[in-house]
Amino acid sequence: MAAAIGRAARGCGVLSPGRLRVTWVSGRHGARPMASSSSRSLLSVEERSRLDTYLDTLFEYNARMNLTAVKDKKEAEERHIEDSLALLPILDSVSPGGERGRPKVIDVGTGAGLPGVVVAVMRENWEVTLLDSLQKRCKFLSDVKERIGLGNATVRWGRAEDVGRDQEEGREAYDIAVARAVAELRVLVELCAPLVRVGGHIVAAKGPSPEEEIVAAGNALEQLNCEVVRVDDVPSFGAKGQRTVVVIRKVEETPEKFPRQPGKPNKRPL
């Protein structure tokens, strides 16, 4: 199966056993390119100012708590801001109504607010929830929200497993769940799938070669009633090469037994 996924990744697509339907798209969503230092000039003055204030606040807090290993603002622009901006065309493509729609988006394991803060700045008509399990990070994010006036963002303290069982304000409450540097795909599917509505999407930022993770996630995708619909290259590069995004669609309701208790998805992946 790994070989089949590899061929699909560089060809036109394949329907593999289970939920592994994969299409690799290179540069398909290239409108409004933003993942380079020169492309930051495409941001409005207000957008640039708000993102600069976000980075200033990030480094202010980072002096007393561990939010990022990056110490230089220019590097933070490249590794954090531009990486997050590179996800926008993918998010637009799965948003009901596109860029101008009003989707409900949840950034699972947002950490320092990436990519959620950037998404909220760039898409003011979207409702963005920043979810993190550490209270001190949520306090930082609440301060960021006030300083840059993110009226469309909500900071939520909690674990994805608990929010995914919240029938009133969590379970199947979102159109899109996005995650960056959170967990391997088979874990991420269990954390995110309960949060999105049927027909909604999980957008998982990954490295240059996600094929093995996709294959390993086959059982999780099957049990959570999800399918991989495509893998996109994005205009963002790391030490190992060009980054990718795995796009997953939820095709049926999540079985009641999922998500499992907090910690179990990581300790015993499906």
Long-range contacts (C-beta under 8 A, 24 or more apart in sequence): 1-215, 1-218, 2-211, 2-212, 2-215, 5-211, 5-214, 5-215, 6-211, 9-211, 9-231, 13-230, 16-218, 17-218, 18-218, 18-219, 18-221, 18-222, 19-218, 19-221, 19-222, 19-226, 19-227, 19-228, 19-251, 20-214, 20-215, 20-218, 20-221, 20-227, 20-228, 21-227, 21-228, 21-229, 22-214, 22-228, 22-229, 22-230, 22-231, 23-229, 23-230, 23-231, 24-230, 24-231, 24-232, 24-233, 25-230, 25-231, 25-232, 25-233, 26-232, 26-233, 27-233, 27-235, 28-232, 29-89, 29-90, 29-92, 29-93, 29-232, 30-89, 30-235, 31-89, 32-88, 32-89, 33-235, 34-82, 34-85, 34-86, 34-88, 34-235, 35-82, 35-83, 35-85, 35-86, 35-234, 35-235, 35-236, 36-82, 36-235, 37-77, 37-78, 37-82, 39-82, 39-85, 40-77, 40-81, 40-82, 47-121, 47-122, 50-121, 50-148, 50-149, 51-81, 51-118, 51-121, 53-147, 53-148, 54-113, 54-117, 54-118, 54-121, 54-144, 54-147, 54-148, 55-80, 55-81, 57-140, 57-143, 57-144, 57-147, 58-112, 58-113, 58-140, 58-144, 61-140, 61-143, 65-136, 65-137, 65-140, 67-111, 67-112, 67-137, 67-140, 68-112, 80-112, 80-114, 81-118, 82-236, 83-114, 83-115, 83-180, 83-205, 83-236, 83-243, 84-114, 84-115, 84-117, 84-118, 84-119, 84-180, 85-118, 85-122, 86-234, 86-235, 86-236, 86-243, 87-115, 87-119, 87-178, 87-180, 87-203, 87-205, 87-234, 87-245, 88-119, 88-122, 88-123, 89-234, 90-203, 90-232, 90-234, 90-245, 90-247, 91-119, 91-123, 91-176, 91-178, 91-203, 94-175, 94-176, 94-201, 94-203, 94-247, 95-126, 95-175, 95-176, 96-175, 99-123, 100-125, 101-125, 101-126, 102-126, 102-127, 103-127, 103-174, 103-175, 103-176, 104-129, 104-173, 104-174, 104-175, 104-176, 105-129, 105-174, 105-175, 105-176, 105-177, 105-178, 106-131, 106-173, 106-174, 106-176, 106-177, 106-178, 106-195, 107-131, 107-178, 107-179, 107-180, 108-160, 108-177, 108-178, 108-179, 108-182, 108-188, 108-191, 108-192, 108-195, 109-133, 109-160, 109-179, 109-182, 109-183, 109-191, 110-137, 110-141, 111-137, 111-181, 112-137, 112-140, 113-140, 113-141, 113-144, 114-180, 115-178, 115-180, 115-205, 116-153, 116-178, 117-141, 117-144, 117-150, 117-153, 119-178, 120-150, 120-152, 120-153, 121-148, 121-150, 123-152, 124-151, 124-152, 125-152, 126-152, 127-152, 127-154, 128-152, 128-153, 128-154, 129-153, 129-154, 129-155, 129-156, 129-174, 130-154, 130-155, 130-156, 131-156, 131-158, 131-160, 131-163, 132-156, 132-157, 133-157, 133-158, 133-159, 133-160, 159-262, 160-191, 160-192, 160-195, 160-259, 161-191, 161-259, 161-260, 161-261, 161-262, 161-263, 161-264, 161-265, 162-262, 163-195, 164-191, 164-194, 164-195, 164-254, 164-258, 164-259, 165-194, 165-259, 170-194, 170-195, 171-195, 171-254, 172-196, 172-197, 172-198, 172-200, 172-253, 172-254, 173-197, 174-200, 175-200, 175-201, 176-200, 176-201, 176-202, 176-203, 177-201, 177-202, 177-203, 178-202, 178-203, 178-204, 178-205, 179-203, 179-204, 179-205, 180-205, 181-205, 183-265, 183-266, 184-213, 184-216, 184-217, 184-269, 185-210, 185-213, 185-214, 185-216, 185-217, 185-220, 185-246, 186-213, 186-216, 186-217, 186-219, 186-220, 186-269, 186-270, 187-220, 187-265, 187-266, 187-269, 189-217, 189-220, 189-221, 189-224, 189-226, 189-248, 189-270, 190-220, 190-224, 190-258, 190-259, 190-260, 190-265, 190-269, 190-270, 191-259, 191-265, 193-224, 193-225, 193-226, 193-248, 193-250, 193-254, 193-258, 194-224, 194-254, 194-258, 194-259, 196-250, 197-250, 198-250, 198-251, 198-252, 198-253, 199-249, 199-250, 199-251, 200-249, 200-250, 201-247, 201-248, 201-249, 201-250, 202-226, 202-246, 202-247, 202-248, 202-249, 202-250, 203-245, 203-246, 203-247, 203-248, 204-245, 204-246, 204-247, 204-248, 205-234, 205-243, 205-244, 205-245, 206-243, 206-244, 206-245, 206-246, 207-238, 207-240, 207-241, 207-243, 207-244, 208-238, 208-240, 208-241, 208-242, 208-243, 208-244, 209-240, 209-241, 209-244, 210-244, 210-246, 213-246, 214-246, 219-270, 220-269, 220-270, 221-248, 223-255, 223-258, 223-270, 224-250, 224-254, 224-255, 224-258, 224-270, 225-250, 225-251, 225-252, 225-253, 225-254, 225-255, 226-250, 226-251, 227-251
